[in-house]
Every structure is written in structure tokens, then in C-alpha cells.
Amino acid sequence: MAALIAFAIVSGTAAWHLVVLGARAQALEAETRAAGLRASSSALAGSRSMEPGERLERFERVLGRRVEFDTHLQTVFAAARRSGVTLVEGDYRHSYNGAGQFFRYEATFPVGGRFAAIQRFSEVVLAELPFAALEDVSLWRT
């Protein structure tokens, strides 16, 4: 009976944490979307009188340059060290979008650490690399 009660308590606590984490994720997503809209609208307002070459250069600065991929990875690993998480070498892929004429890099990292440190790491990376996107997160206890 004690095991069943303990299981019910653990299950209830886990469900509560999932609800809280889901709400926090939705709020963070809404904030990020709103900040992106503000940034893009101010960038557009300032770019109306620019020459096409200047616009392209500004666009590339916002998205990050392909030749700086190693620097971007160094930024990710430095953020991991500062945030107190372990970051094992990940899986890297890139693809080219012919219609948009841009490269897309995807990096998958196994990250280890406490939840607060992982959350801080994610926030730091997204702040320091504004063109980065956190597409998928899977959590499990070890």
C-alpha cells in the first residue's frame, strides 16, 4: 500500500511538473515570438531606403554567416561551460535551400545537468545566437 501511495504521489508530482513546464514553455515561446516580431519590424523599418546589397549584408548579419559556423559552435560550447552543463560532441548536418538561397545547419547535442542549468544554457544560446532555434527537447532522468 505504501508503494502504491508513493507511486501516486510521484505520478501526481510528475504530472504537475509537466503542466508547469508546458505553461512555461508556451510563455517563453510567446515572448520569443513577440521579441522576434519587434526586432524584424524595426529592422524592416530601417531597411526601406537601403540599397539591395546593403539589405543582403544586414540580413546575413542577422542570420549569421556560413563561414562562421565554427565560431557559432564555440559559442554554444562556451555557453555550456558557463551554464554548468556537460555538452558531448553532437551530430551536425547541413542542407541548402535553393529557393531561399541559404544554408541550414542542424546540430543535435546530448546535454547533461540539472534542469535549471539546462534551461539557463538554452536561454544563453538563444540570446547569443539570435538566429538559432531550439526545435526539440527530450528529457529523461539518469
C-alpha positions as CSV (number, residue, x, y, z in Angstrom):
1,M,0.0,0.0,0.0
2,A,2.8,2.4,0.9
3,A,4.4,1.7,-2.6
4,L,1.1,2.5,-4.3
5,I,0.7,5.7,-2.3
6,A,4.3,6.7,-3.1
7,F,3.7,5.9,-6.8
8,A,0.6,8.0,-6.8
9,I,2.4,10.9,-5.2
10,V,5.3,10.6,-7.6
11,S,2.9,10.4,-10.6
12,G,0.9,13.4,-9.3
13,T,4.1,15.4,-8.8
14,A,5.4,14.5,-12.3
15,A,2.1,15.4,-13.9
16,W,2.1,18.8,-12.1
17,H,5.7,19.4,-13.2
18,L,4.7,18.6,-16.8
19,V,1.8,21.1,-16.7
20,V,4.0,23.8,-15.2
21,L,6.8,23.2,-17.7
22,G,4.3,23.2,-20.6
23,A,2.9,26.6,-19.4
24,R,6.5,28.0,-19.0
25,A,7.4,26.7,-22.5
26,Q,4.3,28.3,-24.0
27,A,5.0,31.6,-22.2
28,L,8.7,31.6,-23.3
29,E,7.6,30.8,-26.9
30,A,5.2,33.7,-26.9
31,E,7.8,36.1,-25.5
32,T,10.3,34.9,-28.1
33,R,7.8,35.3,-30.9
34,A,6.9,38.8,-29.8
35,A,10.6,39.8,-29.5
36,G,11.3,38.5,-33.0
37,L,8.4,40.4,-34.4
38,R,9.6,43.6,-32.8
39,A,13.1,43.0,-34.0
40,S,12.1,42.2,-37.5
41,S,9.7,45.2,-37.8
42,S,12.3,47.6,-36.6
43,A,14.9,46.0,-39.0
44,L,12.4,46.4,-41.8
45,A,11.6,50.0,-41.0
46,G,15.3,50.9,-41.1
47,S,16.0,49.0,-44.3
48,R,13.4,50.6,-46.7
49,S,15.9,53.2,-48.0
50,M,18.9,50.8,-48.3
51,E,20.4,49.5,-51.5
52,P,19.9,45.8,-52.2
53,G,23.5,44.9,-51.4
54,E,23.2,46.7,-48.0
55,R,20.0,44.8,-47.3
56,L,21.6,41.5,-48.1
57,E,24.5,42.3,-45.8
58,R,22.2,43.2,-43.0
59,F,20.1,40.1,-43.5
60,E,23.2,37.9,-43.4
61,R,24.4,39.6,-40.2
62,V,21.1,38.8,-38.5
63,L,21.2,35.2,-39.6
64,G,24.8,34.5,-39.1
65,R,27.3,33.8,-41.9
66,R,28.0,30.3,-43.1
67,V,31.8,30.7,-42.8
68,E,31.3,31.5,-39.1
69,F,29.8,28.1,-38.2
70,D,32.8,27.1,-36.2
71,T,32.6,30.3,-34.2
72,H,28.9,29.6,-33.6
73,L,29.8,26.1,-32.3
74,Q,32.4,27.6,-30.0
75,T,29.7,30.0,-28.6
76,V,27.5,27.0,-27.9
77,F,30.2,25.1,-26.0
78,A,31.3,28.3,-24.1
79,A,27.6,28.8,-23.0
80,A,27.5,25.2,-21.8
81,R,30.6,25.7,-19.7
82,R,29.3,28.9,-18.2
83,S,25.9,27.3,-17.5
84,G,27.3,24.3,-15.8
85,V,26.1,21.6,-18.2
86,T,28.0,18.9,-19.9
87,L,27.8,19.0,-23.7
88,V,29.0,16.0,-25.5
89,E,30.1,16.4,-29.1
90,G,26.9,16.3,-31.2
91,D,25.6,15.3,-34.6
92,Y,25.9,18.1,-37.2
93,R,24.1,18.3,-40.6
94,H,23.7,21.0,-43.1
95,S,21.4,21.4,-46.1
96,Y,21.0,24.1,-48.8
97,N,17.6,25.7,-49.6
98,G,17.8,26.6,-53.3
99,A,14.7,28.7,-53.4
100,G,15.8,30.8,-50.5
101,Q,19.5,30.5,-51.3
102,F,20.5,29.8,-47.7
103,F,22.2,27.0,-45.8
104,R,20.6,25.5,-42.8
105,Y,22.7,23.8,-40.1
106,E,21.3,21.4,-37.6
107,A,23.2,20.4,-34.5
108,T,22.0,17.8,-32.0
109,F,23.7,17.7,-28.6
110,P,23.2,15.3,-25.7
111,V,23.2,17.7,-22.8
112,G,23.7,16.6,-19.2
113,G,23.0,18.6,-16.0
114,R,20.3,19.8,-13.7
115,F,17.1,21.2,-15.3
116,A,17.8,24.8,-14.2
117,A,21.3,24.6,-15.7
118,I,20.0,23.2,-19.0
119,Q,17.3,25.9,-19.1
120,R,19.9,28.6,-18.5
121,F,22.1,27.1,-21.2
122,S,19.2,27.2,-23.7
123,E,18.4,30.8,-22.9
124,V,22.1,31.9,-23.2
125,V,22.5,30.2,-26.6
126,L,19.3,31.7,-27.9
127,A,20.4,35.2,-26.7
128,E,23.9,35.0,-28.0
129,L,22.9,33.4,-31.4
130,P,19.6,35.1,-32.3
131,F,19.3,33.1,-35.5
132,A,19.4,29.8,-33.6
133,A,16.2,27.9,-32.9
134,L,15.5,25.3,-30.3
135,E,13.5,22.8,-32.2
136,D,13.2,19.7,-30.0
137,V,13.9,18.8,-26.4
138,S,13.7,15.4,-24.9
139,L,14.2,15.0,-21.1
140,W,14.9,11.9,-19.1
141,R,16.4,11.1,-15.7
142,T,19.6,9.2,-15.4
